[in-house]
Amino acid sequence: MSAPAPLLVVGDALLDHDLCGRAERLAPDAPVPVVGSTRRTTRPGGAALAAWLAAADGRPVTLVTALGDDESSACLVQALGGRVRLVRLPLTGDLSSKTRVLAEGTPLLRLDDGDGRAGGVTDEARRAVTEAGAVLVSDYGRGTAEVLREELAAAAARVPVVWDPHPRGERPVPGVRLVTPSASEARGFAGDEPPEGAGTLQTAARDADTLVRAWRAASVAVTLGGRGALLSHGDTPLLVPSPVTAEGDACGAGDRFAATAAGLLADGELTESAVRGAVHAATRYVAEGGARAVSALPMPEPPAADAEPTDDALRTAARVRAAGGTLVAAGGCFDLLHAGHVALLQAARRTGDCLVVCVNSDASVRRRKGGGRPLVPVADRIRVLRALECVDAVAVFDEDTPERLLAELRPHIWAKGGDYALERLPEAPLVESWGGQVVLFPYLDGRSTSGIAEKAALSPRSAGPAPGRGHR
């Protein structure tokens, strides 16, 4: 597994504060709630949040943004904690900050301060854009994209550029690989009224088609909140649904979506795969606590070039537990993925906020199933599992049973098929030792890897490839 590619983030940094408390009464002098027992948290916002999230994926990140000598700028630099390389532009005025007041997690009020804007460009910033292998423009309407527009237009002609637009910001430069407006933003940018009776998807598709042409963009992905995203290249759109319904604080989910999509395009993924990964990441972000969990999450070390998928699974598990989410794990060989496997994994994912699949290594499968197995090597099995919308991460274990891996993951739920109903699973005492629970799910009868393999072996072979097909 290669290390994530570097990413350049260009945009307007903000400083975000949350005042979280309890509201149990109204004020005596006005019909407004009194929020008490407050706890204040501070985190990067705007382009700085997008850069922070990209770095949290283990990716080298450079952030080009406007910062000044004011207190908010200094606080933001401290909040970033050296996790991203900063290229500073001059800032006129004070850095913009916003403060949310929340009661039991529900926002009641937002206070905005600071009207700072990018005051110019530097040679270092120009070089950063010129030398970048992939760029995310996180535009919050405060001038950074404007002062670097010429350099960004040149970058869009040679490398992947993702543009996360803002109603008060610049229109994307021509030739960007992907633009990521929300449904309401796309509606405002497109301007024309949708046909009477048009639904959300119809409107989003119409708006995306309009914007692809108006912006001369390669593609537009309209984010639809909990429904996923609608991707358009200017023709029939592709709906990428959320793998599950995630309830929680959605503040920053758009930044998570854009940062993931830009990172995956930097890694060489196709646009469709990048959008699918971004929907997954944004859903997981909300499920894990959203923006309020950001400051509590540890930053991983950048993975080595030969890093194993298990490392990513362990980091994912740690994030879910830190945010108070429910971690689900399921295990097996998954040699030939069939409908029974998929039903189990989908049901398991619905019981929690994240699903880690524990897969037997090739050596482990051979010991369990015999010399003719596995039919599919572990690298391919991992890739197929990761392609499922319901799977958040995959981990590999080399032993006959997954106890050692489970002890590291410490899932809240260990999911198994109902065909184990009459057995006492050897890993059950371990899972129960940290308060976890083994849960059985209905088993689809008649589905098995062995049965599929035997049927395939008995099927008559064709004398040659079918006309017009080079592979079977």
The 8 nearest C-alpha neighbors of each residue, nearest first, counted from 0:
[[1, 305, 306, 304, 307, 2, 308, 303],
 [2, 0, 304, 305, 3, 306, 303, 302],
 [1, 3, 304, 302, 303, 4, 0, 301],
 [4, 2, 58, 266, 1, 5, 57, 262],
 [3, 5, 266, 265, 58, 2, 6, 59],
 [6, 4, 59, 60, 58, 3, 7, 132],
 [5, 7, 60, 133, 134, 59, 8, 262],
 [6, 8, 134, 61, 60, 62, 135, 133],
 [9, 7, 135, 62, 134, 136, 61, 50],
 [10, 8, 136, 63, 62, 137, 135, 64],
 [11, 9, 137, 138, 46, 143, 64, 136],
 [10, 12, 46, 139, 64, 143, 141, 138],
 [11, 13, 46, 47, 45, 44, 64, 10],
 [14, 12, 44, 45, 95, 96, 43, 15],
 [13, 15, 96, 44, 43, 75, 42, 97],
 [14, 16, 97, 44, 42, 96, 41, 43],
 [15, 17, 41, 98, 40, 97, 99, 42],
 [18, 16, 99, 40, 98, 39, 19, 100],
 [17, 19, 39, 100, 38, 37, 101, 99],
 [20, 18, 101, 37, 38, 102, 17, 100],
 [21, 19, 37, 102, 36, 35, 34, 103],
 [20, 22, 102, 34, 35, 103, 23, 36],
 [23, 21, 34, 33, 102, 24, 32, 35],
 [22, 24, 21, 33, 25, 32, 34, 35],
 [25, 23, 33, 32, 22, 26, 34, 31],
 [26, 24, 32, 31, 33, 30, 27, 23],
 [25, 27, 29, 28, 33, 31, 32, 30],
 [28, 26, 29, 25, 30, 31, 24, 33],
 [27, 29, 26, 30, 31, 25, 32, 33],
 [28, 30, 26, 31, 27, 25, 32, 33],
 [31, 29, 25, 26, 32, 28, 27, 33],
 [30, 32, 25, 29, 26, 33, 24, 28],
 [33, 31, 25, 24, 22, 26, 34, 30],
 [32, 34, 22, 25, 26, 24, 35, 31],
 [35, 33, 22, 21, 20, 32, 102, 37],
 [34, 36, 37, 21, 20, 33, 22, 23],
 [37, 35, 20, 21, 38, 34, 19, 22],
 [38, 36, 20, 19, 35, 18, 39, 34],
 [37, 39, 19, 18, 20, 40, 36, 17],
 [40, 38, 18, 17, 19, 37, 41, 16],
 [39, 41, 17, 16, 38, 18, 42, 294],
 [42, 40, 16, 15, 17, 39, 43, 294],
 [41, 43, 15, 294, 78, 14, 44, 16],
 [44, 42, 48, 14, 47, 15, 75, 78],
 [45, 43, 13, 48, 14, 47, 15, 12],
 [44, 46, 12, 13, 47, 48, 11, 49],
 [45, 47, 12, 49, 137, 10, 11, 48],
 [46, 48, 12, 50, 44, 43, 45, 49],
 [47, 49, 44, 43, 51, 45, 50, 46],
 [50, 48, 254, 46, 52, 47, 51, 258],
 [51, 49, 47, 53, 48, 52, 8, 54],
 [52, 50, 48, 54, 49, 53, 47, 55],
 [51, 53, 55, 49, 54, 50, 48, 255],
 [52, 54, 50, 55, 56, 51, 258, 58],
 [55, 53, 58, 51, 56, 57, 52, 60],
 [54, 56, 52, 57, 53, 298, 51, 299],
 [57, 55, 54, 53, 58, 52, 299, 301],
 [58, 56, 301, 55, 54, 299, 300, 302],
 [57, 59, 54, 3, 56, 5, 60, 53],
 [60, 58, 5, 54, 6, 57, 61, 4],
 [61, 59, 6, 83, 5, 54, 7, 58],
 [60, 62, 84, 7, 83, 85, 8, 6],
 [63, 61, 8, 85, 9, 86, 7, 84],
 [64, 62, 86, 9, 87, 8, 85, 124],
 [65, 63, 87, 10, 11, 88, 62, 12],
 [64, 66, 88, 90, 117, 89, 87, 11],
 [67, 65, 90, 72, 87, 89, 88, 64],
 [68, 66, 90, 69, 72, 89, 93, 65],
 [67, 69, 72, 70, 73, 66, 93, 71],
 [70, 68, 72, 67, 71, 93, 73, 94],
 [69, 71, 73, 72, 74, 68, 93, 94],
 [72, 70, 74, 73, 69, 94, 75, 14],
 [73, 71, 75, 74, 69, 70, 66, 67],
 [72, 74, 70, 76, 71, 75, 77, 69],
 [75, 73, 71, 77, 72, 76, 78, 70],
 [76, 74, 78, 72, 77, 73, 14, 43],
 [75, 77, 79, 73, 78, 74, 72, 80],
 [76, 78, 74, 80, 75, 79, 73, 81],
 [79, 77, 75, 80, 76, 42, 74, 43],
 [80, 78, 76, 77, 81, 82, 75, 43],
 [79, 81, 77, 78, 82, 76, 83, 75],
 [80, 82, 83, 79, 84, 76, 77, 85],
 [83, 81, 80, 79, 54, 84, 51, 298],
 [84, 82, 60, 81, 61, 85, 62, 54],
 [83, 85, 61, 62, 60, 86, 81, 82],
 [84, 86, 62, 61, 87, 83, 63, 64],
 [87, 85, 63, 62, 124, 64, 84, 88],
 [86, 88, 64, 65, 63, 66, 85, 89],
 [87, 89, 65, 64, 120, 66, 90, 121],
 [90, 88, 118, 65, 119, 117, 66, 67],
 [91, 89, 117, 65, 67, 118, 66, 116],
 [90, 92, 115, 118, 116, 117, 89, 93],
 [93, 91, 115, 114, 90, 94, 116, 113],
 [94, 92, 115, 113, 69, 114, 95, 91],
 [93, 95, 115, 113, 72, 71, 96, 13],
 [96, 94, 113, 13, 114, 112, 115, 93],
 [97, 95, 14, 112, 13, 15, 111, 113],
 [98, 96, 111, 15, 110, 16, 112, 14],
 [97, 99, 16, 110, 109, 17, 15, 111],
 [98, 100, 109, 17, 108, 18, 101, 16],
 [99, 101, 18, 108, 107, 106, 17, 19],
 [102, 100, 106, 19, 105, 104, 107, 18],
 [101, 103, 21, 20, 105, 104, 22, 19],
 [104, 102, 105, 21, 20, 101, 19, 22],
 [103, 105, 102, 101, 106, 19, 248, 20],
 [104, 106, 101, 102, 103, 107, 248, 100],
 [107, 105, 101, 100, 108, 104, 102, 99],
 [108, 106, 101, 100, 105, 102, 109, 99],
 [107, 109, 100, 99, 106, 110, 101, 98],
 [110, 108, 99, 98, 100, 111, 97, 107],
 [109, 111, 98, 97, 99, 112, 108, 100],
 [112, 110, 97, 96, 98, 109, 113, 95],
 [113, 111, 96, 95, 97, 110, 114, 94],
 [114, 112, 95, 93, 94, 115, 96, 111],
 [113, 115, 95, 93, 92, 116, 94, 112],
 [114, 116, 92, 93, 94, 91, 113, 95],
 [117, 115, 141, 91, 90, 142, 118, 114],
 [116, 118, 90, 142, 65, 143, 119, 89],
 [119, 117, 90, 89, 91, 116, 120, 88],
 [120, 118, 117, 89, 146, 88, 121, 90],
 [119, 121, 88, 146, 124, 147, 122, 118],
 [120, 122, 124, 123, 125, 88, 119, 87],
 [121, 123, 125, 124, 126, 120, 127, 88],
 [124, 122, 126, 121, 125, 127, 86, 120],
 [125, 123, 127, 121, 126, 122, 86, 63],
 [124, 126, 122, 128, 123, 127, 129, 121],
 [127, 125, 129, 123, 124, 128, 130, 122],
 [126, 128, 124, 130, 125, 129, 131, 123],
 [129, 127, 131, 125, 126, 130, 150, 124],
 [128, 130, 126, 127, 131, 125, 154, 150],
 [129, 131, 127, 128, 126, 132, 125, 154],
 [132, 130, 128, 133, 129, 127, 7, 134],
 [131, 133, 158, 130, 265, 134, 6, 5],
 [134, 132, 159, 265, 6, 131, 158, 160],
 [135, 133, 160, 7, 8, 6, 161, 136],
 [134, 136, 8, 161, 160, 261, 162, 137],
 [137, 135, 162, 9, 10, 138, 8, 163],
 [136, 138, 10, 46, 163, 9, 135, 162],
 [137, 139, 10, 164, 140, 165, 136, 163],
 [140, 138, 165, 11, 141, 168, 137, 45],
 [168, 139, 141, 167, 138, 142, 165, 169],
 [142, 140, 116, 139, 11, 143, 117, 168],
 [141, 143, 117, 145, 144, 116, 140, 146],
 [142, 144, 10, 117, 145, 146, 11, 141],
 [143, 145, 147, 142, 148, 146, 10, 138],
 [144, 146, 142, 148, 143, 147, 169, 168],
 [145, 147, 143, 144, 148, 120, 119, 142],
 [148, 146, 144, 150, 145, 149, 151, 143],
 [147, 149, 151, 145, 150, 144, 146, 152],
 [150, 148, 152, 151, 147, 153, 146, 145],
 [149, 151, 153, 152, 147, 148, 154, 128],
 [152, 150, 154, 148, 153, 149, 147, 155],
 [153, 151, 155, 149, 172, 154, 150, 148],
 [152, 154, 150, 151, 156, 155, 149, 157],
 [153, 155, 151, 156, 152, 157, 158, 150],
 [156, 154, 175, 152, 153, 174, 160, 157],
 [155, 157, 154, 153, 174, 158, 152, 175],
 [156, 158, 154, 155, 153, 159, 132, 160],
 [159, 157, 133, 155, 154, 132, 160, 156],
 [160, 158, 133, 176, 155, 264, 134, 161],
 [159, 161, 134, 175, 176, 155, 135, 133],
 [162, 160, 135, 177, 261, 178, 176, 136],
 [161, 163, 136, 178, 164, 135, 171, 177],
 [162, 164, 179, 137, 178, 136, 138, 180],
 [165, 163, 138, 162, 180, 168, 166, 179],
 [164, 166, 168, 139, 167, 138, 140, 163],
 [167, 165, 168, 184, 164, 140, 188, 187],
 [168, 166, 140, 165, 169, 139, 141, 164],
 [140, 169, 167, 165, 166, 138, 139, 164],
 [168, 170, 171, 145, 144, 140, 167, 164],
 [169, 171, 172, 168, 164, 214, 165, 166],
 [172, 170, 169, 162, 173, 214, 175, 164],
 [171, 173, 152, 170, 174, 175, 151, 214],
 [174, 172, 215, 175, 216, 214, 171, 152],
 [173, 175, 216, 155, 215, 156, 217, 176],
 [176, 174, 160, 155, 216, 177, 173, 217],
 [175, 177, 217, 160, 159, 161, 218, 216],
 [176, 178, 161, 218, 219, 175, 217, 162],
 [179, 177, 219, 162, 161, 163, 220, 180],
 [178, 180, 220, 163, 221, 219, 162, 177],
 [181, 179, 221, 184, 185, 164, 163, 222],
 [180, 182, 222, 184, 221, 183, 185, 223],
 [181, 183, 185, 184, 221, 223, 222, 186],
 [184, 182, 186, 185, 181, 187, 180, 188],
 [185, 183, 181, 187, 186, 182, 180, 188],
 [184, 186, 188, 182, 187, 183, 180, 189],
 [187, 185, 183, 189, 184, 188, 182, 206],
 [186, 188, 184, 190, 185, 189, 183, 166],
 [187, 189, 185, 190, 186, 184, 166, 210],
 [190, 188, 186, 206, 187, 191, 185, 210],
 [189, 191, 187, 188, 186, 192, 206, 185],
 [192, 190, 189, 193, 186, 206, 187, 188],
 [191, 193, 190, 194, 186, 195, 189, 202],
 [192, 194, 202, 195, 197, 191, 205, 196],
 [195, 193, 197, 196, 192, 202, 201, 198],
 [194, 196, 197, 193, 192, 198, 202, 201],
 [195, 197, 194, 198, 193, 201, 202, 199],
 [198, 196, 195, 194, 201, 202, 193, 199],
 [199, 197, 201, 200, 202, 196, 203, 195],
 [198, 200, 202, 201, 203, 197, 182, 204],
 [201, 199, 203, 202, 198, 204, 229, 197],
 [200, 202, 204, 198, 203, 199, 197, 205],
 [201, 203, 205, 199, 200, 204, 193, 206],
 [202, 204, 200, 206, 205, 201, 207, 199],
 [205, 203, 207, 201, 202, 206, 200, 208],
 [204, 206, 202, 208, 203, 207, 201, 209],
 [205, 207, 203, 209, 208, 204, 189, 185],
 [208, 206, 210, 204, 209, 205, 219, 203],
 [207, 209, 233, 205, 211, 206, 210, 204],
 [210, 208, 206, 207, 212, 211, 213, 189],
 [209, 211, 213, 207, 212, 208, 214, 206],
 [212, 210, 216, 208, 214, 215, 209, 233],
 [211, 213, 215, 210, 209, 214, 208, 233],
 [212, 214, 210, 215, 211, 209, 216, 189],
 [213, 215, 216, 211, 212, 210, 173, 171],
 [216, 214, 212, 173, 211, 213, 174, 217],
 [217, 215, 211, 174, 175, 214, 218, 173],
 [216, 218, 176, 232, 175, 174, 177, 211],
 [219, 217, 232, 177, 216, 231, 211, 176],
 [218, 220, 178, 231, 177, 207, 230, 179],
 [221, 219, 230, 179, 229, 228, 178, 222],
 [222, 220, 229, 180, 181, 228, 182, 179],
 [221, 223, 228, 181, 182, 224, 220, 227],
 [224, 222, 228, 227, 226, 182, 225, 221],
 [225, 223, 226, 227, 222, 228, 181, 249],
 [224, 226, 227, 244, 223, 241, 245, 282],
 [225, 227, 223, 224, 240, 241, 228, 244],
 [228, 226, 240, 241, 223, 225, 239, 278],
 [229, 227, 222, 223, 239, 221, 238, 220],
 [228, 230, 238, 221, 220, 237, 239, 236],
 [231, 229, 220, 237, 236, 219, 238, 228],
 [232, 230, 236, 233, 219, 218, 207, 220],
 [231, 233, 218, 234, 217, 211, 219, 230],
 [234, 232, 208, 231, 211, 212, 235, 218],
 [233, 235, 232, 236, 231, 208, 204, 207],
 [234, 236, 231, 237, 233, 232, 204, 208],
 [237, 235, 231, 230, 234, 204, 229, 238],
 [236, 238, 230, 229, 239, 231, 235, 271],
 [239, 237, 229, 228, 240, 230, 236, 227],
 [238, 240, 228, 227, 229, 275, 237, 241],
 [241, 239, 227, 226, 238, 242, 228, 278],
 [240, 242, 227, 243, 226, 278, 225, 279],
 [241, 243, 388, 389, 240, 279, 244, 282],
 [244, 242, 241, 245, 349, 389, 282, 348],
 [243, 245, 225, 246, 241, 242, 282, 226],
 [246, 244, 286, 282, 243, 285, 247, 225],
 [247, 245, 286, 244, 285, 248, 249, 225],
 [246, 248, 285, 286, 249, 288, 245, 289],
 [247, 249, 289, 250, 285, 288, 290, 246],
 [248, 250, 252, 285, 289, 251, 247, 290],
 [251, 249, 248, 252, 290, 289, 253, 285],
 [250, 252, 254, 253, 290, 249, 255, 289],
 [253, 251, 255, 249, 281, 254, 250, 256],
 [254, 252, 256, 255, 251, 257, 281, 181],
 [255, 253, 49, 251, 257, 252, 256, 258],
 [254, 256, 252, 258, 253, 281, 257, 259],
 [257, 255, 277, 253, 281, 259, 254, 258],
 [256, 258, 260, 254, 259, 255, 261, 253],
 [259, 257, 255, 261, 53, 49, 260, 256],
 [260, 258, 277, 262, 256, 261, 257, 255],
 [259, 261, 273, 257, 277, 263, 262, 258],
 [262, 260, 264, 258, 259, 263, 161, 135],
 [261, 263, 265, 259, 264, 260, 258, 266],
 [262, 264, 266, 260, 265, 273, 268, 261],
 [263, 265, 268, 267, 261, 266, 262, 273],
 [266, 264, 262, 133, 263, 267, 4, 261],
 [267, 265, 263, 264, 4, 268, 3, 262],
 [266, 268, 264, 265, 263, 269, 4, 262],
 [269, 267, 264, 263, 266, 273, 272, 270],
 [268, 270, 272, 271, 273, 264, 267, 263],
 [269, 271, 273, 272, 274, 268, 264, 177],
 [272, 270, 274, 273, 269, 275, 230, 268],
 [273, 271, 275, 269, 274, 270, 268, 276],
 [272, 274, 260, 270, 276, 263, 275, 271],
 [275, 273, 277, 271, 276, 272, 260, 270],
 [274, 276, 272, 278, 277, 273, 239, 271],
 [275, 277, 279, 273, 274, 278, 272, 280],
 [276, 278, 256, 274, 280, 259, 260, 279],
 [279, 277, 281, 275, 280, 276, 227, 241],
 [280, 278, 276, 282, 277, 281, 283, 275],
 [279, 281, 277, 283, 282, 278, 284, 276],
 [282, 280, 284, 278, 256, 252, 283, 255],
 [283, 281, 279, 285, 284, 280, 245, 278],
 [282, 284, 286, 280, 281, 285, 287, 279],
 [285, 283, 281, 289, 287, 282, 286, 280],
 [284, 286, 289, 282, 288, 287, 283, 247],
 [287, 285, 283, 245, 284, 288, 352, 247],
 [288, 286, 284, 322, 285, 319, 324, 283],
 [289, 287, 292, 285, 286, 322, 291, 248],
 [290, 288, 285, 248, 284, 291, 292, 249],
 [289, 291, 293, 292, 250, 251, 288, 248],
 [290, 292, 289, 293, 288, 294, 17, 248],
 [291, 293, 288, 290, 295, 289, 322, 294],
 [294, 292, 290, 295, 296, 291, 289, 42],
 [293, 295, 296, 292, 42, 291, 41, 40],
 [296, 294, 292, 293, 297, 321, 322, 291],
 [295, 297, 293, 294, 318, 292, 298, 321],
 [298, 296, 299, 295, 318, 55, 294, 317],
 [297, 299, 55, 296, 300, 54, 82, 57],
 [300, 298, 57, 55, 301, 297, 56, 314],
 [299, 301, 302, 57, 298, 55, 303, 58],
 [302, 300, 57, 58, 299, 303, 2, 59],
 [303, 301, 306, 2, 300, 57, 304, 3],
 [304, 302, 306, 305, 2, 301, 1, 0],
 [303, 305, 1, 2, 306, 0, 302, 3],
 [306, 304, 303, 0, 1, 307, 2, 302],
 [307, 305, 303, 304, 302, 0, 308, 310],
 [306, 308, 309, 310, 305, 0, 311, 394],
 [309, 307, 311, 310, 394, 393, 312, 306],
 [310, 308, 394, 312, 307, 311, 395, 313],
 [311, 309, 313, 308, 312, 307, 314, 306],
 [310, 312, 314, 308, 309, 313, 315, 392],
 [313, 311, 309, 315, 392, 310, 314, 394],
 [312, 314, 316, 310, 315, 311, 408, 309],
 [315, 313, 317, 311, 316, 312, 318, 310],
 [316, 314, 312, 318, 313, 317, 311, 319],
 [317, 315, 313, 319, 314, 318, 408, 312],
 [316, 318, 314, 320, 315, 319, 321, 313],
 [319, 317, 321, 315, 316, 320, 322, 296],
 [320, 318, 324, 316, 322, 321, 287, 317],
 [319, 321, 323, 317, 322, 318, 324, 316],
 [322, 320, 318, 319, 323, 317, 296, 295],
 [321, 323, 319, 287, 320, 324, 288, 292],
 [324, 322, 320, 321, 319, 325, 287, 288],
 [325, 323, 319, 287, 320, 322, 352, 326],
 [324, 326, 351, 352, 411, 327, 353, 323],
 [325, 327, 410, 353, 411, 351, 352, 324],
 [328, 326, 412, 354, 410, 353, 351, 411],
 [329, 327, 355, 413, 354, 356, 410, 414],
 [330, 328, 414, 356, 413, 357, 415, 355],
 [329, 331, 357, 356, 358, 328, 332, 415],
 [330, 332, 358, 333, 359, 357, 329, 356],
 [331, 333, 359, 334, 358, 364, 330, 360],
 [334, 332, 336, 331, 335, 380, 358, 340],
 [333, 335, 332, 375, 373, 336, 374, 380],
 [336, 334, 448, 333, 337, 375, 374, 451],
 [335, 337, 333, 334, 340, 338, 341, 448],
 [338, 336, 340, 339, 335, 341, 446, 448],
 [337, 339, 341, 340, 342, 446, 336, 443],
 [340, 338, 443, 342, 341, 337, 446, 343],
 [341, 339, 343, 338, 337, 342, 336, 344],
 [340, 342, 338, 344, 343, 339, 345, 337],
 [343, 341, 345, 339, 340, 344, 338, 346],
 [344, 342, 346, 340, 341, 345, 347, 339],
 [345, 343, 347, 341, 346, 342, 348, 340],
 [344, 346, 342, 348, 347, 343, 389, 341],
 [345, 347, 343, 349, 344, 348, 342, 350],
 [348, 346, 344, 345, 349, 350, 343, 414],
 [349, 347, 345, 354, 350, 346, 351, 389],
 [348, 350, 346, 347, 351, 345, 243, 352],
 [351, 349, 348, 347, 346, 352, 327, 325],
 [352, 350, 325, 349, 348, 353, 327, 326],
 [351, 353, 325, 286, 324, 326, 287, 283],
 [352, 354, 326, 351, 327, 391, 348, 355],
 [355, 353, 327, 391, 348, 390, 328, 326],
 [356, 354, 328, 392, 393, 391, 327, 357],
 [355, 357, 393, 329, 330, 328, 394, 358],
 [358, 356, 330, 394, 395, 329, 393, 355],
 [359, 357, 395, 331, 332, 330, 394, 396],
 [358, 360, 332, 396, 363, 395, 364, 397],
 [361, 359, 397, 363, 362, 396, 395, 377],
 [360, 362, 364, 363, 377, 373, 365, 376],
 [363, 361, 365, 360, 364, 366, 397, 359],
 [362, 364, 360, 366, 397, 361, 365, 359],
 [363, 365, 367, 361, 362, 366, 368, 359],
 [366, 364, 369, 362, 368, 372, 367, 370],
 [367, 365, 363, 364, 369, 368, 362, 399],
 [366, 368, 364, 365, 369, 363, 399, 362],
 [369, 367, 365, 364, 366, 372, 370, 371],
 [370, 368, 365, 371, 372, 366, 367, 364],
 [369, 371, 365, 372, 368, 366, 373, 364],
 [372, 370, 369, 373, 374, 365, 368, 364],
 [373, 371, 374, 365, 370, 369, 368, 364],
 [372, 374, 375, 364, 334, 361, 376, 371],
 [373, 375, 372, 334, 376, 371, 335, 452],
 [374, 376, 373, 334, 380, 379, 377, 335],
 [377, 375, 379, 378, 373, 380, 361, 374],
 [376, 378, 380, 379, 361, 381, 360, 375],
 [379, 377, 381, 380, 376, 382, 375, 383],
 [380, 378, 382, 381, 377, 376, 383, 375],
 [379, 381, 377, 383, 382, 378, 384, 376],
 [382, 380, 384, 378, 379, 383, 377, 385],
 [381, 383, 379, 385, 380, 384, 378, 386],
 [382, 384, 386, 380, 385, 381, 379, 387],
 [385, 383, 381, 386, 382, 387, 380, 390],
 [384, 386, 382, 387, 383, 390, 381, 392],
 [385, 387, 383, 384, 382, 388, 390, 381],
 [388, 386, 385, 389, 384, 390, 383, 341],
 [387, 389, 242, 390, 386, 279, 241, 385],
 [388, 390, 242, 387, 345, 348, 391, 344],
 [391, 389, 354, 387, 388, 392, 385, 355],
 [390, 392, 354, 355, 353, 389, 385, 393],
 [393, 391, 355, 312, 390, 356, 385, 354],
 [392, 394, 356, 355, 312, 357, 308, 309],
 [393, 395, 309, 357, 312, 308, 358, 356],
 [396, 394, 358, 357, 359, 360, 309, 397],
 [397, 395, 359, 398, 360, 401, 358, 404],
 [396, 398, 360, 363, 359, 362, 399, 395],
 [399, 397, 400, 396, 363, 401, 359, 360],
 [398, 400, 363, 397, 401, 367, 366, 359],
 [401, 399, 398, 402, 426, 396, 403, 359],
 [400, 402, 404, 403, 405, 396, 398, 399],
 [403, 401, 405, 404, 400, 426, 406, 429],
 [404, 402, 406, 405, 401, 407, 400, 396],
 [405, 403, 407, 406, 401, 402, 408, 396],
 [404, 406, 408, 402, 407, 403, 409, 401],
 [407, 405, 403, 409, 404, 408, 402, 429],
 [406, 408, 404, 405, 409, 403, 313, 402],
 [407, 409, 405, 410, 406, 313, 316, 404],
 [410, 408, 406, 405, 407, 411, 430, 433],
 [411, 409, 326, 412, 327, 408, 328, 435],
 [410, 412, 435, 326, 327, 325, 436, 409],
 [413, 411, 327, 436, 410, 435, 437, 414],
 [414, 412, 437, 328, 329, 327, 438, 436],
 [413, 415, 329, 438, 439, 437, 328, 347],
 [416, 414, 439, 440, 438, 329, 417, 413],
 [415, 417, 440, 442, 418, 439, 419, 441],
 [416, 418, 441, 442, 440, 439, 419, 420],
 [417, 419, 416, 420, 442, 421, 441, 415],
 [420, 418, 417, 422, 421, 416, 415, 439],
 [419, 421, 417, 418, 422, 439, 416, 423],
 [422, 420, 419, 423, 418, 417, 424, 439],
 [423, 421, 419, 420, 424, 418, 425, 417],
 [424, 422, 425, 421, 427, 419, 420, 426],
 [423, 425, 427, 426, 422, 419, 428, 437],
 [426, 424, 427, 423, 428, 429, 400, 402],
 [425, 427, 429, 424, 428, 402, 430, 401],
 [426, 428, 430, 424, 429, 425, 431, 437],
 [429, 427, 431, 430, 426, 432, 425, 424],
 [428, 430, 432, 426, 427, 431, 402, 433],
 [431, 429, 435, 427, 432, 428, 433, 436],
 [430, 432, 435, 434, 428, 429, 433, 436],
 [433, 431, 429, 430, 434, 428, 435, 427],
 [434, 432, 431, 435, 430, 409, 429, 411],
 [435, 433, 431, 432, 436, 430, 411, 410],
 [436, 434, 411, 431, 430, 433, 412, 410],
 [435, 437, 412, 431, 411, 438, 413, 430],
 [436, 438, 413, 412, 414, 427, 439, 435],
 [439, 437, 414, 413, 436, 415, 412, 440],
 [440, 438, 415, 417, 416, 414, 437, 441],
 [439, 441, 416, 417, 415, 442, 343, 438],
 [442, 440, 417, 416, 443, 439, 343, 418],
 [441, 443, 417, 416, 444, 418, 440, 339],
 [444, 442, 339, 446, 445, 441, 342, 338],
 [443, 445, 446, 442, 339, 447, 418, 441],
 [444, 446, 447, 443, 450, 339, 442, 451],
 [447, 445, 444, 339, 443, 337, 338, 448],
 [448, 446, 450, 449, 451, 445, 337, 339],
 [447, 449, 451, 450, 335, 452, 334, 446],
 [450, 448, 452, 447, 451, 453, 454, 335],
 [449, 451, 453, 447, 452, 448, 454, 446],
 [450, 452, 454, 448, 449, 453, 455, 447],
 [451, 453, 449, 455, 450, 454, 448, 456],
 [454, 452, 456, 450, 455, 451, 449, 457],
 [453, 455, 451, 457, 456, 452, 450, 458],
 [454, 456, 452, 458, 453, 457, 451, 450],
 [457, 455, 453, 454, 458, 452, 459, 451],
 [456, 458, 454, 455, 453, 459, 452, 460],
 [457, 459, 455, 456, 454, 460, 453, 461],
 [460, 458, 457, 461, 456, 455, 462, 454],
 [461, 459, 458, 462, 463, 457, 456, 455],
 [460, 462, 463, 459, 464, 465, 458, 471],
 [463, 461, 460, 464, 465, 459, 466, 471],
 [462, 464, 461, 465, 460, 466, 471, 469],
 [463, 465, 468, 469, 466, 470, 471, 461],
 [464, 466, 468, 467, 463, 469, 471, 461],
 [467, 465, 468, 464, 469, 463, 470, 471],
 [466, 468, 465, 469, 464, 470, 471, 463],
 [469, 467, 465, 466, 470, 464, 471, 463],
 [468, 470, 464, 467, 471, 465, 466, 463],
 [471, 469, 468, 464, 465, 467, 463, 466],
 [470, 464, 469, 468, 465, 463, 461, 467]]
